[in-house]
Amino acid sequence: MKFANNIFAILLALSLQARGAELPLQIVAAPNPNVFPLLIALHDHPDLPVRLIAAKNSAGIDAAFDQGADGVLAMTYAIAQKARDGRVPDLALAGVYFWRGFFEMTLTEAHSFKNLKGKGLIVSGPVTGGTGGAPDMLFQAALARDGTSLGDFSICHLPVMQGVTLLESGKPMDSNPACRGMMPAAGILLVEPASSGLILKSSMSLGSGKSVQRSIDVQELFSGYTSWQPDELPHGGFAIRRSALKDPVKRAQYAAFMKAYREAIDKINHADGMFSRIRLGRTISSEMDKYFGQYQTNLPAMVVANAIGNGEMRFRDDRTLGSIQADLTSFLKEVLNAKTLPPGLFLDSAEQP
């Protein structure tokens, strides 16, 4: 009887080990444009060996890694910050994606942040206010590029829907309990497709007298880099734990993920017809609701289709990490306001499957 129990225990252990090896690649992401190609890939390939862990914010991403996540889709500078903080010591940037992302949206024309000195500005996160998050880091670096700083403005961090409502209302900043200041908000930093959505909404509000515009193209402020076009930045990033790549099953899953992700990017970039853009918009919108609806996100299909159609939401992934590493290193240090980056931040080509 004792022998039989031992055999049963061994078989059970082997079975659990086999099941563990078959667990899908676990990728965590907060709601941001980097997740859109993965949403398309998961929709198109139901058998893709990937599990998307939907996080509310940066803290949620940390919690997912604590529970065994293998990789993350986030802004490159957010990834670099997490590696720098030592939260995920073996995190390596494996993919970089270029897109036009951030704009300062205003109700009156402003050619630079200098034109907005002394006024109230909103920095928004997708679900929370995003203080210290990726948009906040980029915003502060953009101010520095434009010869200004946080002290030149009355800054308020709000979730995107609250921020847009406050901007459009024309009410004093302190009408929202999270903000200070009696002046109305003059602008809000938004990422695509939220900026396209706000412009679309504004154009449909006939007779309101308020017309929202993309006054400041944040991408164009970061001049001097030659590894990418002046109207784009290496915003998008995918990072994976090196410990995951040591597992042959995880390596194969990672290769399958990267292939499907690139195919989805190609699908977005070549959605030239109206109906193909609407189909993609519906896919992204429904998948966003499926994974991130628990956080009360709202991304209408027409907003996505409009952003793809006007060229503001296109991805580029045609450059290797090695070919852009010098400029990318300088850019990340600039956004993080850091003198150095963590050693081993970039996944070497020899480490790729």
C-alpha positions in Angstrom: 0.0 0.0 0.0 2.8 2.4 0.9 4.6 1.5 -2.4 1.3 2.2 -4.3 1.0 5.6 -2.6 4.5 6.5 -3.5 3.9 5.7 -7.1 0.7 7.7 -7.1 2.6 10.7 -5.6 5.3 10.5 -8.2 2.8 10.3 -11.1 0.9 13.2 -9.7 4.1 15.3 -9.4 5.0 14.5 -13.0 1.5 15.4 -14.2 1.6 18.7 -12.4 5.1 19.4 -13.8 3.9 18.7 -17.3 0.9 20.9 -16.9 3.1 23.7 -15.6 5.3 23.4 -18.7 2.2 23.9 -20.8 1.1 27.1 -19.2 0.8 29.9 -21.8 3.2 32.8 -21.9 1.8 35.3 -19.4 2.0 38.9 -20.6 0.7 41.7 -18.5 -0.4 45.1 -19.8 -2.3 48.1 -18.6 -4.7 49.7 -21.2 -2.5 51.4 -23.7 -1.9 51.3 -27.5 0.9 48.7 -27.2 -1.7 46.1 -26.3 -3.8 46.7 -29.5 -1.8 44.3 -31.8 -1.9 41.6 -29.1 -5.7 42.0 -28.9 -6.0 41.5 -32.6 -3.6 38.5 -32.4 -5.6 36.8 -29.7 -8.8 37.4 -31.7 -7.4 36.0 -34.9 -5.5 33.1 -33.2 -7.6 31.7 -30.3 -5.0 29.0 -29.9 -2.1 31.4 -29.5 -0.2 30.2 -26.4 -0.5 33.6 -24.7 -2.5 34.8 -21.7 -3.1 38.5 -21.4 -3.2 39.7 -17.8 -5.1 43.0 -17.7 -3.6 45.4 -15.2 -5.2 48.6 -14.0 -1.9 50.5 -13.7 1.8 50.3 -12.9 1.1 48.8 -9.5 -1.0 46.1 -11.2 1.9 45.3 -13.5 4.1 44.9 -10.5 1.6 42.6 -8.8 1.4 40.4 -12.0 5.1 40.0 -12.0 5.1 39.0 -8.3 2.6 36.3 -9.3 4.7 34.9 -12.2 4.1 37.0 -15.3 6.7 36.4 -18.1 6.5 39.7 -20.0 5.0 43.1 -20.3 3.7 45.4 -23.1 4.3 49.0 -22.0 6.0 52.2 -22.9 9.8 51.6 -23.4 10.5 54.2 -20.7 8.1 52.5 -18.3 9.9 49.2 -18.9 13.3 50.9 -18.3 12.0 52.4 -15.1 10.9 49.0 -13.8 14.2 47.5 -14.6 16.0 50.4 -13.0 13.9 50.1 -9.8 14.9 46.5 -9.5 11.3 45.2 -9.3 12.0 42.7 -12.1 15.7 42.3 -12.2 15.9 40.0 -15.2 13.5 42.1 -17.4 14.9 42.7 -20.9 13.5 44.9 -23.6 13.0 42.6 -26.6 10.9 44.6 -29.0 10.6 48.3 -29.8 7.7 49.8 -31.8 7.6 53.3 -33.2 4.4 55.3 -33.4 2.9 58.8 -33.2 1.4 58.8 -29.8 1.2 61.9 -27.6 -0.3 65.3 -28.2 -1.1 68.3 -26.0 -4.7 69.0 -26.8 -6.0 72.6 -26.3 -9.1 74.7 -26.9 -7.0 77.6 -28.1 -4.0 77.6 -30.4 -0.6 77.0 -28.7 2.6 76.3 -30.6 4.6 75.3 -27.6 4.4 74.8 -23.9 5.8 78.3 -23.5 2.5 79.6 -24.8 0.7 77.9 -21.9 2.9 79.1 -19.1 0.9 80.0 -16.0 -2.1 78.0 -17.1 -3.7 74.8 -15.9 -2.7 71.6 -17.7 -4.0 68.0 -17.2 -1.9 64.9 -17.4 -4.0 61.8 -17.9 -3.7 58.1 -17.3 -6.1 55.6 -18.9 -7.7 54.5 -15.7 -6.0 56.4 -12.9 -4.3 59.8 -12.7 -1.0 58.3 -13.6 1.2 60.3 -11.4 4.8 59.1 -12.0 3.6 56.8 -14.8 4.7 56.7 -18.5 2.6 59.7 -19.7 3.9 61.7 -16.7 7.5 60.8 -17.4 7.2 61.8 -21.1 5.3 65.0 -20.2 8.1 66.2 -17.9 10.8 65.4 -20.4 8.7 67.2 -23.1 8.5 70.3 -20.9 12.3 70.2 -20.4 12.8 70.0 -24.2 10.6 73.0 -24.6 12.4 75.1 -22.0 9.7 74.8 -19.3 9.1 72.8 -16.1 6.3 71.7 -13.9 6.6 74.9 -11.8 5.5 77.0 -14.8 2.0 75.5 -14.7 -0.8 74.3 -12.5 -0.7 70.6 -13.0 -3.5 68.1 -12.3 -3.4 64.3 -12.8 -6.7 62.8 -13.7 -8.1 59.6 -15.4 -8.6 60.4 -19.1 -12.4 60.6 -19.1 -12.4 63.0 -16.1 -9.6 65.0 -17.7 -11.5 65.4 -21.0 -14.7 66.4 -19.2 -12.9 69.0 -17.1 -11.2 70.5 -20.2 -14.4 70.7 -22.2 -16.4 72.1 -19.3 -14.4 75.3 -19.0 -14.9 75.1 -15.2 -12.2 76.0 -12.7 -9.6 73.3 -12.2 -10.6 72.9 -8.6 -14.2 71.9 -9.6 -12.6 68.5 -9.6 -11.6 67.6 -6.1 -8.3 66.2 -7.3 -7.2 69.5 -8.8 -6.2 72.9 -7.5 -6.5 76.3 -9.1 -9.4 78.6 -10.0 -8.5 78.9 -13.6 -10.0 76.5 -16.3 -7.8 73.9 -17.8 -6.0 75.1 -20.9 -4.8 71.7 -22.2 -4.6 67.9 -21.6 -1.9 65.4 -22.7 -3.5 62.5 -24.5 -2.2 59.4 -26.3 -3.8 58.0 -29.4 -6.5 57.0 -30.1 -7.8 59.3 -27.3 -6.7 62.4 -29.1 -8.5 61.4 -32.3 -11.5 60.5 -30.3 -11.6 64.0 -28.6 -11.3 65.7 -31.9 -14.0 63.6 -33.4 -16.3 64.3 -30.4 -15.5 68.0 -30.7 -16.3 68.2 -34.4 -19.7 66.6 -33.7 -20.6 69.1 -30.9 -22.0 71.6 -33.3 -22.8 75.0 -31.9 -20.7 74.5 -28.7 -18.2 77.1 -29.8 -15.3 74.8 -28.6 -12.9 73.2 -31.0 -10.2 71.0 -29.6 -7.0 70.7 -31.5 -3.6 69.0 -31.4 -1.6 72.0 -30.5 1.7 70.4 -29.6 3.1 67.3 -31.3 5.2 65.8 -28.4 7.1 63.6 -30.8 8.5 66.6 -32.7 9.9 68.1 -29.5 12.4 65.3 -29.2 14.6 66.3 -32.2 18.2 65.2 -32.8 17.6 61.5 -33.0 18.4 59.9 -36.4 17.3 56.3 -35.8 13.6 57.2 -36.4 11.5 59.7 -38.2 11.0 63.2 -36.6 7.2 62.6 -36.2 7.5 59.3 -34.2 9.2 58.0 -31.1 10.0 54.6 -29.7 7.0 54.6 -27.4 6.0 50.9 -27.7 7.9 48.2 -26.0 7.7 44.5 -25.1 10.0 43.1 -22.4 10.4 39.5 -21.3 12.1 38.0 -18.3 15.4 36.2 -19.2 14.5 33.5 -16.8 11.4 32.7 -19.0 13.6 32.3 -22.1 15.6 29.6 -20.4 12.5 27.4 -20.6 12.3 25.8 -24.1 8.5 25.8 -23.9 8.4 29.5 -23.0 10.9 30.3 -25.8 8.6 28.7 -28.4 5.6 30.5 -27.0 7.6 33.8 -27.1 8.5 33.2 -30.8 4.8 32.5 -31.6 3.7 35.6 -29.8 6.3 37.8 -31.6 5.2 36.4 -35.0 1.5 37.0 -34.3 2.2 40.5 -32.8 4.1 41.5 -36.0 1.3 40.2 -38.2 -1.2 42.2 -36.3 0.9 45.4 -36.7 1.1 44.7 -40.4 -2.7 44.4 -40.4 -3.1 47.8 -38.7 -0.6 49.5 -41.0 -2.3 48.1 -44.2 -5.9 48.8 -43.2 -6.4 51.2 -46.1 -10.1 50.7 -46.8 -12.8 52.1 -44.6 -14.4 48.7 -44.0 -11.1 47.0 -43.0 -10.5 49.9 -40.5 -14.0 49.5 -39.0 -13.5 45.8 -38.6 -10.2 46.4 -36.8 -11.8 49.1 -34.7 -14.6 46.7 -33.7 -12.1 43.9 -32.9 -9.9 46.2 -30.7 -12.9 47.8 -29.1 -14.6 44.5 -28.2 -11.3 42.9 -27.0 -10.6 46.0 -24.9 -14.0 45.6 -23.2 -13.4 41.9 -22.7 -10.1 42.3 -20.9 -10.2 45.9 -19.5 -13.9 46.5 -19.2 -13.5 45.7 -15.5 -11.7 49.1 -15.2 -14.5 51.0 -16.9 -12.5 51.7 -20.0 -14.4 53.0 -23.0 -12.9 52.8 -26.5 -15.5 53.1 -29.3 -14.8 51.2 -32.5 -15.2 54.4 -34.6 -12.5 56.2 -32.6 -10.0 53.4 -33.3 -11.0 53.3 -37.0 -10.6 57.1 -37.2 -7.2 57.0 -35.6 -6.0 54.3 -38.0 -7.5 56.2 -41.0 -5.9 59.6 -40.2 -2.5 58.0 -39.8 -2.1 58.8 -36.1 -2.2 55.2 -35.0 0.3 53.3 -37.1 3.1 51.1 -35.8 6.7 50.6 -37.1 8.7 47.6 -36.2 11.2 47.5 -39.1 14.3 48.3 -37.1 16.4 46.0 -35.0 17.3 46.8 -31.4 21.0 46.8 -32.3 20.5 49.4 -35.1 18.8 51.9 -32.8 20.4 51.1 -29.5 22.6 54.2 -29.3 19.7 56.6 -29.9 17.3 54.5 -27.8 19.7 54.6 -24.9 20.0 58.4 -25.1 16.2 58.8 -25.4 15.4 56.6 -22.4 18.0 58.3 -20.3 16.5 61.7 -21.3 12.9 60.6 -20.4 14.0 59.0 -17.1 16.3 61.9 -16.3 18.9 59.3 -15.6 22.7 59.2 -16.2 22.7 55.4 -16.8 20.4 52.6 -17.6 20.4 49.1 -16.0 23.0 46.8 -17.5 21.5 44.1 -19.6 18.3 46.1 -20.3 18.4 45.2 -24.0 17.9 41.6 -25.1 20.8 40.7 -27.3 20.1 39.3 -30.8 21.9 36.1 -29.7 19.3 35.7 -26.9 16.4 35.8 -29.3 14.8 32.4 -30.3 
